[in-house]
C-alpha cells in the first residue's frame, strides 16, 4: 500500500471516528433528556410527599423538600382502611398473578401442540375476545349471577386467562426444540409430566415477563373495585383508595378534625395536594421494588418468545 493510500485510509478512519463521536454525543444527550423527563415527575412527587403540607402550597418544590416532615405519611397510615387496603392489594396481586400465569401457561401449552386438532379454532376464539366484549352492563349481570360481587374472588376469576399473555407464552413454547418434547414422549412422559418437568422450567424467562405484566395490572387495577366492591370497605385496594383521594381528596381529608388533633398534640395540618403525592408514592413503591428483580427476564422473554426455530 502506497503512502498516499495509507494517508487516505487514516483520514477516512478519522472522519468515521468523528461521526461516531457526534452520534454518541447526540445519543447520550437524548437519553439523558429522556431520563430527566421520566424521573422528574416521580422525584417531584417524592419531594412534595416529604415536605411540610402547608409549605408545599407556596410552590417551588422541585427535587428536594424545603421543610422535611413525615406528617403526610403518618396521616396516610393512620387512616383506618389503608393497611387493610394494602393487604388486599398484595393478596390480589400475588394470588391473581400466580393463578393467571399458571392457567395461561397450561392453555398455551395445549394450543401449541400440533396434534390438538382444535387449536386454531380455540386460538381464534381467544383472540376475538381482545377485540370484542359483551359490554359493561352484561358483564356486571354475569358477575352478579356468578355470585362474585361483594367477594374477593371478583378480582381473580374474570382475569384468570390473559389472552395477550397466552399468545406470548404459546409463541415461546413453539420456539422450543420439537425433538426435546418428542424425546420426553419416547421416554414415556405424559402431557402433564412434560408440561411440569420440561416446559415450565424452560419457560422461566417468558413466565417472569408475563408475571410482570399481570402483577402490574393487578396492582394498578381499581375500576373493578369501583364497579363491584365499592360498598365493601374491607375489600378496597390501595389503588382505589388513591382514586378516592384524587377525586374526593378535600372531602376525605375533612373527616379529620385538624384543630382538635393539633390541640391534643396529634397530627399537623395536611392538604389534598400533599396527600395525593404521598398516596402516589405509597402505591408505587412496591412495583418499583419488584421490577428490578424481573428486569433481566423481560427483554429475553419477549425476544425469545417471538423467535421460532
N, C-alpha and C positions, 0 to 999 in steps of 0.2 A: 504494500500500500504506500502510495507516494505521500510526501509531507503535506501537500495541498489537500489530499483526501482525508488525512488524519485531522488536519485543522478544521475541515468542513464538518467532519463527524463530531468533533468536540463542540463546535458551535451549535450543531443540531441538538446534542445532549444538553447543552446549556439552555437552549430555548425550551426544550421539553421540561427541564427541571424548573425553569421559571414559571412555565404554565402550571406545573404541578403545585408550586408554591402558591400561586394565585388561587388555584382551585381549593387548596386546603384552607387558606385564609378565609375565603368566602364560605366554604362549607362549615368551618368551625364557628364563624360569626353567626351564620343562620342557626346552627344548633344551639349556641349559647342564647340567642334571642328566643328560640323555641322553649328552652329550659326556663328562662325568666318568665315568659308568658304563661307557662304551665304551672310553675311553682308559686308565683306571686300571689294569686288568689288564696291558695292554701295557707301560705305563710302569713298573709294579712289577716285571715280569719283566725289563725292561731294567736297572733298578737292581740287582736281585739278580745279574744276569749280570756286572756291572762291580764288584760288591762282593766283598771277601775271603770265600772259601767258608766257612771255619770261623766267621767273624764273622756270616755270614748265619744260622747255626743259632741264634743268640741271638734272632732275630726283630727286629721294629722297623724293618725296611727297608720304606719306602713308595714315595716318588717319587725319592729321591736316595740314592746309595750312601754308606755310612758310612765304609768303607775302600776306596778306589779300587784296582783291580788289573785287569790283563789276563791273569792266570794262567788263568782259566777258558777264555778264547778260545785261549790258547796250547795248553792241553791238548786242546781240541776239534780244532784244526787240526793237531796233531801226531799224531792218530790216523791210521793208515796209509790207511784207506779213505775218509776224509772228502772229500778233494779229488777222488778218483775218483767218489764218490757224487754230488758236486756237478756234475761234468762230465756224468754220466749223466742227472741231473735236468734240466740245461739242454738237453741233446740231445733228450730225450724231450718236453720242453715245446715247444721250437722246432719240431722235425720233426712231432710229433704235432699241434700246433696248425695249422701251415701245411697239412698234408695233409688234416686233418679239415675245416677251414673250406673249403678249395678243393673237396673232394669233396662236401661237404654243399651248397655253392652250386650245383654242377653238377646234382645231383639235384633241388634245389629249383627250379632254372630249368626242368628237364624237366617236373616235375609241375605247374608253374604255367601251362604253355601249354595253352590251351583246346582246341587241335587234337589233343592227346595223349589218345586215347580211354581209355587205361587209368589215367589219372592218379588217379581216385577210388579205384580198387582198390589201386593202389600206395600211396597215402597212408594208406588204412585198414590195409594190411599193415604199414607202418612204425609207425603209432600203436599197433597192438596189441602191438608189442614193448616199449612203455613200460609196459604193464600185466602182461604175461606173459613169462616166460623159461623156458629149459629146466632151470634149476636148477644148483647148483654142480658136482655130480659130472658130469653130461652136458657141461657147458661145459668142465670140465677135460679130459675124454676127447676132446672135439673139438679143443681146443688141442694135445693130445698127438698126435692123428692128423694134424694140420696141420703138425707139426714145429716149433711155435713155442715150446715150453717150453725154457727154457735159452738163449733168444736175446733180443736187444734188441727185435726186432720184435713181441714179445708185448705191448709197451707201445703199439704203433701200430695194428696191423691190427684188433683187436677193437673199438676205439672210433673207427674211421675215419669212420663216419656217426653223428652225434648227432641223434636224432630231434627233440628239442626245438629244437635249433639249426636243423634242417631246416625245421620249421614256421615259425619266426621269419623265416628268410630267404625262404621261399616267400611269406609274407604281405607282406613288404616288396616283393618283385618284383611281386606282384599289384597293389600300390598305385601302381606306376609308370604313367605315362600310356600307354595302349594304342596311341595314334597314333604315339608315339615308336618303338615296336618295329615297327609296321606300315610306317612311313616307311623304316626300315632295310631291310625286305624289298623295298620298292618300288625302293630304290637298288641292289638285287642282293646284299645282305649275307646270307650263310648263317647257320645257327644258331650255329656256333662263333664267327664274327666278331661277330655280335650279342651273344653272351654275353661275349666278352673285351673288346670295344671299347665297348659301350654299357651292358650290365647291370652288369658288375663295377665300373666306375668310379662308377656311380650308387649302388651298394650299399655304399659305403665306411662309412657310419655303422653299418649293421647288421652288416657284416663285422667291424668293430672291436669291437662289442658281443659278438658270438659268439666272437671270438678271446679276449676277456677271460674268458668263461665256460669255454672249452675250455682255455686256458692255466692258469687256476687249478685246474681239475680235474686236468690232467696233473701240475702241480707238487705238488699235495697228495696224489696217489694213492700209496698204499703197499700196499694189500691185494693187488693183482696181483703185486707183488714178493714178498710173503709166500707167495702160492699157487704161483707158477711159477718164481721165481728166488731163493728163499731160500738155496739152497746155492751160488749164484754170487755170490761177493763182488765180482767185477768188474762185475756188473750191478746192484748195490744202488743205491738212491737216498737222497737226504738225508732224505726223509720216513720211509723205512724205518729208517734209522739212528736217527732221532729216536724212532721207535716202539720200537726195541730199547732205547734209553736209558730211555724211560718205563717199560718193562716190566721190564727187567733191568739197571737203572742200577747197582745195587750190584755185580752180577757183572761188568759191563763195566768199572767203574772199578777193581775189584780186579785187573784184568790188569796194572796198572802198579804196580811196587814203589816206593811213595812214599818210604819211608825211604831206600832206595838212591839214588833220584833226588835227594832233599834233601841227602844226604851228598855227592853229586857236584856240588852247586850247581845242580841242574836244577829241574824244575817243583815248585811248592809243593803242599801238600795241597789236594785238591779234594773236593767232596762231591756225592752224587747230586742234591741239591736245586739246587746251583749249576750243575751240568752240564745238568740239564733246562732250566733257564732260559736258559742260553747256547745250547743247541741250538734252542730255540724261536725265539730271536732270529735265529739264523743262517738257518733255513729260511723265516722270514717276511719278511726284509728285501727279497729280490728282488721279491716280489709287491708290497710296499709301494712300491718304487721305480717299478715299471712302471705301476701303476694310474693315477696322475695323468695320464699321457700319453694314456690311453684314456678318461678320465672324461668328457671333453667329448662323446664319441660315444655314451656309454652311454644316457643318457635319450633322446636324439634317435633312436637306433636302435630302442629299444623302443617309443617312441610312434609313430614313423612307420610301423614295421612292423605296427602294429595298426590303421592307418587305410587304408581303401580309397577310391578315387576314386568 
